[in-house]
């Protein structure tokens, strides 16, 4: 794993732990990680991984994100002046390349449709095609298509070979075709084993004519933050690609196609998948490097696949639809596969995006210039939009006015309904009726992206400055509504003098304490003899001399969760005027 990527990840994690106390925005500088086209070559696919990772940080920490800037080979005074202008700029651009000829910004644009592309001869396989990850869900879809379109021989690679899940099924399925199929046990991360296999095929008279690299492992959002696991996820994508690039380089027999299966995670980010995004950004950059060397290369950044991949796991498909990314049918993906090869594309994104859903959520926390030039995005975001500060102020004052004239119970219902409504919007539900007040946000389908979106929505609606950790500090809609009501009406029933909760959101140490203690089972607190201490902290006037009352309180404390116990202790701390 590159040191630069590891250090960038460590810095981003450190800033996240600082919360609102983070001293400045994070800008990540690279050199040669991107190409602006023409003679401007992409020199470092390794540094391109920082761009993939940075796009995820931009989603997870929008308030602390500055951007990505790629520097020229020679950083002279003019380049430094341009860098200073980028860092001080107010135009929201966060993916920038500085060159001798000016400052360039990154944009996602529709694939061109010209007379030449429409007239391109449909690509068809011939000879032997090597498919890494060939027994996986995506690899099997590719194998079927290749067999149907004339490949003479398929060599499907997996670490376990014929013993891999799905291997027997795909062999049986393709046994009735004219294509010879073999499943080989070969780890593409093992350079010697891969080279020996390629040599064996060439000596046997069946040299490889095309490569499809679909191997890799997914990253469950929120996992892989520890360095060893982060490195494993990145390497699963990059190591095999590097070996294949070397084996089928300029000195090898020419290939008809060299295809890398990448992901939209590396194009615009995916919450909780920093390692996965970094690995996929490397594949996109490697394809550009090969093209610049005059070698065939196509990297396809796929959106969600139906009937395979992460979209087939649990309720992931439904969550993706709510966010505007419905999984595409494999048949449509393979049509796109043929089309991009026919056009000799280098790096292309293939996804079914419902921009009416995706664009508002994607841009909720901050502007995303990357997608500004797409006509569908302009339409989705069109409208007269008031400045954010004005919206927040108007929302807060109006909400407080509505709450002021209501009873305590009516206030609680109104704020809970507000929370449930915005939760429903963030998840793409039709109404708040689909949101259970007592169900945990992670069970409702929240990830880091939707968490930020909810924070932004509620901040605008209430005028409150809310932390990015909102759904983790208050893990259910009911708990969150209770907190918001306390902030909105601090002098309301049950929230008067002597009962106000401390503003834990402004103190990162308090927030970290809450998260840590919330992981401790109640039985451990009892075994440590802390229940009596918490009781005394919560009520120093408690009649400890009255055994019956102490017994009643002990029984009551058993019914509380850890969050209530922490709140009790912090509440006393605020009464005592102790800010330590």
N, C-alpha and C positions, 0 to 999 in steps of 0.2 A: 504494500500500500504506500503511495507517495507520501513523503513527509509533509509536503505542503497541504495536501488534503487533510491529513490527520490533524495538523495544527489549526487549520481553518475550522474543522469540526470542534476541536477543543475550545477555541475562542468563542464560537457561536454558543456552545453549551454554557460557558462561563457568563456570557452576556445574558443568557436566558435566566440563569440563577440570580443574577443581579436584579432582575425585574425592572421596575420603574427607576431604579437607581443607576441603570446603565449610563455611562458618561457620554456616549456619542453613538452615532449610527455606524453600522459595519459596512465598509466597502472592501471588496476583495479584488486585488490586482493580479493580473496574469500577463504573460507575454507569449504571443503566438498560439493562444488557445482557440482563436476564431479566425475566420477569413472574411474579408469584406468583398471578396470576389476578384475575378481577373487574376492579376499577377500577385496578389496578396495571399501568400500561401499560409495554410494552417500548419504550424511547425510542431505543436505539442498537444497530442491527444491526451497526454497525461494531465497537463494543466487544464484541459477542457473539463475534467472531472469536477473541478472547483465550480465551474459554471452550472453543472447539473445539480450539485449539492446546494449552491447558492440560491437556486430557484426554489428549493424547498424551504430554506431559511426565510426567504421572502414571504412565503405563505404562513409560516409558523410564527414569525416575529416581525410582522409588518411595521410596527412602530419603531423597531430598532434597525430596520434594514435600510442600508444606503444603496448598494448596487454592486454590479460587476463591471470592471473596467479593464480592457486589454490594452497593454502599452505597446508602442512600436519597438522595433529592434534597437533603434537609437533614441534614447530619451534625452533630447536636447532642451534648450530653454523654451522653445516654442511648444514642445510637447508638455513640458511642465506647466506652462501657462494654461494650456488646454485642459490638463488634468485638474488644475485648481478651479477652472471654470466649471468643470463637470461636478466636482465635489461641492461647490457652492451653489450649483444651479437650482432653480426652482421649477423646472419643467417636468419633473417626475420621471425622467429617463433613468432607468436602472440597469440597462444592459448596453454598454457603450464600448466602442473600439476607437482608440486614438491613433491616427496615422499622420504621416507627413502631409497628406493632402486634405486633412480635416478630421472632424469627429463624426463617426458613424454610429447609428443606433440599430438595434436588432428589431426585426418585425417578422411576424408570421403572415404569410400571404398565400392566396390560393395557388395551387399548382397551375402553371400556364397551359392553356388549351389553344394550340396553334394548328395551322394546316399540317405542319410537319408531324406534330404529336398525334394528330388524328389519323394520319396516313401511315404511322409506324407499323411495321409488320409485327403481329403478335408473337411474343417470345414463347418458344417451346423448348423443353429440355431434350437433350440428346446424350447418348453415352451413359456414363456413370455419374450419378449425383450423390454427393456426400451430405448427409443431414445430421448435424449434431443435435442432441436432445431428441433424437428421432423416435423414441418410444413415449415421449411426453405428449400431452394433449395437443399442443400446437404442432409438434413434429409429426404426429399421425395425420393431422389434417393436410399438412404439406405433402406427406408421402402419398396420400390418396390422389391429390391433385397431380403430382408428378407422374404417377402411374397412369392416370387417365389421359395425360397429355404427351405420352410417348417416351418417357425415360426408359432406356433399355435395362438399366440396373440401378437399384437403390441400395445404398449402404447406410443403415441407420445406426448411429452411435449412441451408446449410453454407458454409464459406469458399470452397470450390472449385466449388460448384454441381454441375452435371451431370457434371463431371469427377472428382468425389469418388469414392473407392472405395465400392462398394455402391450408388451412385446408379442406374446403369443396371439393376441387378438388381431393385431395389425398384420402379422405374418399370414394368418389364416384368411383374413379379408382380402389380401392382395395375391393370394395363391392362385386365384382364377384369372389373373390378368397376364398380359404378355411381358410384364416386367419382372426381372429376377430380383429378389429381395433377400438381403442378409442383414442380420442384427449382430453388431460387433460390440464386445465389451471393451471400451476404450474411454479413458478419462481424457478429455481434450486439454486438461491442465497438465498432463504428462507429455511433454514435448517429444521424448524419445519414442513412447508408445504410439503417438499420433504419426510421427515420421515413419515409423516402421510399417504402419498400416497403409499409409499413402504409397510407400515404396512397393509393398506387396501387391497392391492393386495395379500399379504401373507395370511391374514385372509380369503379372498375370494377364496382361493384354487388355485390362479394363481401367485405363487411367481416368482419374477424376476430371470431369469436364465442367462441373458446377458445384458450388458449395452453398449450403444454407445453414447458417449458425443460429439455431434457435435455443441452444442450451442456456441454462441459467437458473437461478433460484429467485423466488419472490421475497419481498420483505413485508411482513405483517406490520401495518402502521403502528408506530410507537415502539417497535423492537429494533434491535441492531444498533443501539446507541453506544454500547461498550465497544472499545476499539477492536478486539479480536473478531467479534461478530460482524462489525461494520466492514472490516477488511475481507472477511469471508464472502460477504454478499457482493462486494465490489469485484473481487477476484473471480467469482463464478461467472461474471459477464466478460471480464476483460482478458483474463489469462488465455483462455481458449482462442479468443479472437486474435491475440498477438501471435500465438503459435501458427494459426491458420494463415495469417498475413505473411509470416516468414516462409512457410512451406510453399505458398502459392504466390511468391513474389516475382520480381522481374526475371529471375533465373529459371523459373519453372515454366512448364508448357502453359500456353495461354488458356485461360478459363473463359467459358461462355458467360458465367455469372458468379459473383461473390456477394452473397446476400447476408446481411446482419440483421437479426431481429432485435430492434430497440423498443423503446416505450415512450409514451407521452410524458411519463414522469421526468424524463431528461429534457423535454422540450419546454414545458411550462410548470413543472414541479408537481409533486403529489404529497400531501401532508403526511408526515411520519415516515417518509421513504427516502431519506437523504442518501443512504448508501446505494439504494437501487437506482436513484436518479443519477448519481455520479457515474455508476457503471455504464448506464445507457448513454449518457452524454459522451463517454469515451468511444462507444461504438459509432456514433454519428460522426465524431471527429476523425476516427480511423478511416471511415469511408471516404471522407474528403481528402485525406492524405493519400490514399491509394489512387484516387482519380487524378490527383495532381502529379502522381508518378506515372500516369498513363496506364494504370491497371483497372480492370473492371471492379466496381464496388457500388453497392446500394445498401443503405441503411434505412430500414422502415421502422419508424416510431409508431408502433401500434397503439390504438386505444383498446378498450376492453373487448375481449373475445367472448362470445357466447359459446357454450358447450366446451369450455376449457379455460385454463388460466385462472387468475385470481377472481374473475367475475363469476366463476362457477362455485365459489366457496361460500357456504352459508347464505346470508341474505345480501351478499356484496352486490349482486346484480341489481337488486331493487334500490339499494343505496346509490349506486352509480346513476341509475335512471333519474332519481330525484335531483341529482346534481347536474343533470343535463348530459350525461355520458352513457347512453344506453349501449349495452354490449352488441357488437355486430355479429351477424351470422357468419360462420366460417366460409360459406359459399361466397358471400360478398367480399370477404377479406381476400379470398384467393383470386377473385376477379381483379381486385386492386393489385395483388401481388404480380399478376401477369402484366397489368397495365404499366406499373412503374418500371418493370424490367424492359418492357417494349420501348419505353421512352428513355431508357438509360438514365433514370434519375439517380442522383447521388445520395441525398438525404431528404426524406419526405415523411410527412405525418399522415397516417390513415386512421381516421376516427369518425364516428357518427356523433356529432355534437349538436345538442339542442341549445343554440346560443341564447334563446330567450330565458332559459334556466341557468345555463352555465355562466354567461358573462356577468350578470348582476352579482352572483355569489363570488365569482373569481375577483371582481373589482370592489367588493364590499369594504374591505379593510384599507385599501389604498389603490390608486390608479395603477393599471397594468398596461403600459404603452405597447408591450409585445403584441397585443391583439387589436390595437387601435385601427389598423388599416383593413381589417376584415369587414366587408359591407354588412354582414349579418350582425356583427357586434355593434356597429354604429346604430343599426335599427333597434337592437335590444336595449341599448342604453340611451336612446333618444328621449328627449323631454327636457322641460325646464327644471333644472335642479338648483335648489337654493344652496348657498354656502353651508358647509357642514356645521360651522359654529352657530349659524342662525337657526338651522333645523334643530340642533341639540337644545339650544336655549328655549326656543318656542315649545319643543316637546316637553321639556322639564317643567316650564311654568304652567302649561296647560294641564299636564298630568297632576301636578301638585294642587292646582285649583279644583280639579275634579275630585281629588281625594279629600280635600279639606272639609267638604260638607257632608262627608259620609261617616257612617258608624265604623267602629273597629272591624266588625265582620265584613262589612261592605268593602272596606279598604283592602283587606286581605284577599277577598274574591277578585277585586278589580286588578290588583297587581299580579295575582296568579294567572288571571286570564291574559294579561299583557305578556307575561313570560311564555305561556303555552302558545299564544298566537305567533310570537316570533320564533319559538322553537319549531313550530309547524312550518313556517316559511323557510327557515334554514334547511330543514330536511325535505322540503318539497311536498309536504302534505297539503291536502285541500283545505283542511280546517283544524282548529285546535282540538277538536273532539278526538283526534287520533293520537294525542299526546297525554299520557298518563302522568299525573302530577307527582306521584311517588316513585316513578320508575327512574333508574339511574340514566344519566345522559349517554354513557357508553352503551347501555342496553337499547336506548332509543336509536342508536346508529350514528352517534357523533364521532368525528375524528378531529384532528387539529384544525383542518380547514373550516369545518362547520362551527367549531368552537370559536374561532376568530370571527366568523360571520355573525354568530349570535351576539358576541361581545359588542361588535360594531352596531348591530341593530338596536340592542338594548341601551347602549350608550347614547345613541341619537334620540331614542324615545324618552329617556329619563334625564338626559343632561349630566349624568354621572360619569366620572372617569373610572372605568372598570378595567381590571387586570386581564391579561391574556389567559391567566389560569382560572378564570371565573368558574367554568363548569367542573373544574377539579376541586376548587375550594368549597363549592356548594353543589354537590353532585346530583341533585334532583331538581326538577322545576319548582317543587314546593319549597325546598331549602333556599333556592335562589330567590324566589319571590319574597320569602321572609326577610332575607338580607336586604333586598332592594327597598322593601317597605320601611325598614329601619333607617336606611339612608335618606329616603324621600321624606318621611314624616318622623324625625327623631323625637319629637315631643308628643307623638300620638299615644293612645292607650297602650300600656305595656312597654312603652319606650321612653318614658319620662326620665327626669333627673334621678340618678341612682340606678337606672336600668339600661342606659345606653351601652350598646356593645362597642368595644374599641374598634377603630378603623384598621382592621388587620390587613386590608388590602394595601395600605400605605407602608406597611412594615414587612419587608421580605422575610425577616427572621420569624415573625409570627406566622406568616403563611407557610413557611417551611416546617415550623413546629407542628402546625395543624396537620400537614400532610404526613409527617413522620409518625405522630402519635395515633393518627387514624388507622395506621397499619397494625397497631398492637391489639391483640385479642383482649377482651374484657377479663378473661381468666388470668392473663399475665398481670394485669393491673391489680387484681385481687390478691394473687400470690405474692406480689411485691409489697403488699400492705399499704397501697396508696389510696384506697377508697376513703378511709377516715381522713386522710390529709386533704383530699379533694373536697370532702364535705366541709371541713373546717375553713378551707379557702373560700368556698362558695358562700358560707354563712358563718362569720366569726362569732355571731351572737347565738349560734346554735346551742341548745341546752345539753352540753355534753354530760352534764351531771344527771340528765334525765335519761336513763337507759332505754325506756320505752320509745322516746322520740328518736334516739340514735338508731334503734332497731328498725323503726319505720323508715328512716332516711336511708339506711343500708338497703332495705328492700326496694325503695324507690330508685336508688342509684343503680341497682341491678337491671332495671328496665330501661336505663338510658344507654345511648350509644356513646362512643368515645367523643364525637363532636360536641355533644351536650356537656360532657365533663370538661372539655377544654374551654368551651364558652363560659362555663361557670367560673373557672379559675381566672380567665382573662377579664371577666366582668369585675371581679373583686380587685384585680390589679389596677383597673381604671379608676375605681372608687378610691383607692389608697393614694392615687396620684403617682404611682410607681411606673415610670416609663422604661425601666431597664428590661 
